[in-house]
Amino acid sequence: MEAEKRNGFEPKIVAFCCHYCAYAAADLAGSLRLQYPTNIRIVKIPCSGRLDGQHVLDAFEEGADGVMVAGCLEGDCHFQTGNLHAKRRVRWLQGLFKEIGLDGERLQMYNMSSAMGGEFVEATTEMTERIKELGPSPLRKSEE
């Protein structure tokens, strides 16, 4: 039955992307006409370090099956250490998710520069495959 449930499952993934690097990488991927999964919903944020844990929780509550946080390369944050703060926050949230029974793998952090359109495509594809393996979020409301 579990395999049947995943058959045809198209996950909903929210990608919180920093303005300077990850969002620019997504834009570059589009400009280069690189294909990435259509189930990704991008939310542009000024810096990955500004992402509040509540934003991630809200995304899951609103039906996301997975959340990815994409920031600048480590050591290259436009706000100096914002991406390092985001990385710590993501690790903390992953631990929290494990404690409450929501798989911590549903939340991932990626780092990329604005010139890494191909890497953005790889990250979104990897995230989509990971969530397909995990199946629908247990928090997802049934769509009737």
C-alpha positions in Angstrom: 0.0 0.0 0.0 2.9 2.4 0.8 4.3 1.9 -2.7 0.8 2.6 -4.2 0.6 5.8 -2.2 3.9 7.1 -3.6 3.0 6.1 -7.1 2.3 9.3 -8.9 3.1 11.4 -5.8 4.3 14.8 -6.8 5.8 16.5 -3.7 5.3 20.2 -2.8 8.6 21.8 -2.0 9.2 25.3 -0.8 12.7 26.7 -1.5 13.7 29.7 0.6 16.5 31.3 -1.6 18.7 34.2 -0.6 18.5 37.2 -2.9 22.1 37.5 -3.8 23.1 34.0 -4.6 20.6 31.2 -4.6 17.8 33.3 -6.1 20.2 34.6 -8.8 21.3 31.0 -9.5 17.6 30.0 -10.0 17.2 33.0 -12.3 20.3 31.9 -14.2 19.0 28.4 -14.6 15.8 29.9 -16.1 17.8 32.2 -18.4 19.9 29.2 -19.6 16.6 27.3 -20.1 17.8 24.6 -17.7 14.9 22.4 -16.6 14.3 21.9 -12.9 11.3 20.3 -11.2 8.1 22.2 -11.5 7.0 21.3 -8.0 9.5 23.8 -6.5 8.0 27.1 -5.1 10.7 29.7 -4.6 10.5 32.3 -1.9 13.1 35.1 -2.2 14.5 36.2 1.1 17.2 38.9 1.7 19.6 36.5 3.3 19.3 32.8 4.3 20.3 34.0 7.8 17.0 35.9 8.1 15.0 32.8 7.7 13.0 32.2 10.9 12.2 28.7 12.0 8.5 29.7 12.1 8.7 30.2 8.3 9.8 26.6 7.8 7.1 25.4 10.2 4.4 27.5 8.4 5.5 26.0 5.1 4.9 22.5 6.4 1.6 23.5 8.0 0.4 24.9 4.7 1.1 21.6 2.9 4.7 21.5 1.9 6.2 18.0 1.8 9.8 19.4 2.0 11.6 22.6 2.5 15.0 23.6 1.1 17.0 26.6 2.3 19.5 27.9 -0.3 22.1 30.5 0.6 25.5 31.8 -0.5 28.6 29.7 -0.4 30.2 29.4 3.0 32.6 32.3 3.5 30.9 34.3 0.7 27.7 35.6 2.4 26.9 39.1 1.5 25.9 39.6 5.1 29.1 38.0 6.4 27.8 35.1 8.5 24.1 34.9 7.6 24.5 31.5 5.8 26.3 30.1 8.8 23.4 31.1 11.1 21.0 29.5 8.6 23.0 26.3 8.6 22.9 26.1 12.4 19.1 26.9 12.4 18.5 24.1 9.8 20.4 21.6 11.8 18.5 22.5 14.9 15.2 22.2 13.1 16.1 18.9 11.7 16.8 17.6 15.2 13.4 19.1 16.4 11.6 17.4 13.5 13.1 14.0 14.4 11.9 14.5 18.0 8.4 15.2 17.0 8.2 12.3 14.4 8.6 14.4 11.2 11.7 13.2 9.3 14.5 15.7 9.5 15.5 14.8 5.9 12.4 16.9 4.8 14.5 20.0 5.4 17.8 20.6 3.7 20.3 23.4 3.3 22.2 24.1 0.1 24.9 26.6 -0.7 25.6 28.1 -4.1 26.9 31.2 -5.8 24.9 33.3 -8.3 26.8 31.7 -11.2 25.7 28.1 -10.2 22.5 27.7 -12.2 23.4 24.1 -12.9 23.9 23.4 -9.2 20.5 24.9 -8.5 19.0 22.5 -10.9 20.9 19.6 -9.2 19.8 20.7 -5.7 16.1 21.0 -6.6 16.2 17.6 -8.4 18.0 15.9 -5.5 15.5 17.5 -3.1 12.5 16.3 -5.2 13.9 12.7 -5.3 14.5 12.7 -1.6 11.0 13.8 -0.8 9.5 11.3 -3.3 11.3 8.6 -1.4 9.9 9.8 1.9 6.4 10.2 0.6 3.8 12.8 1.5 4.3 14.8 4.7 2.4 13.4 7.6 1.3 17.0 8.3 -0.2 17.4 4.8 -4.0 17.8 4.9 -5.7 15.3 2.7 -6.9 16.7 -0.6 -10.5 15.7 -1.1 
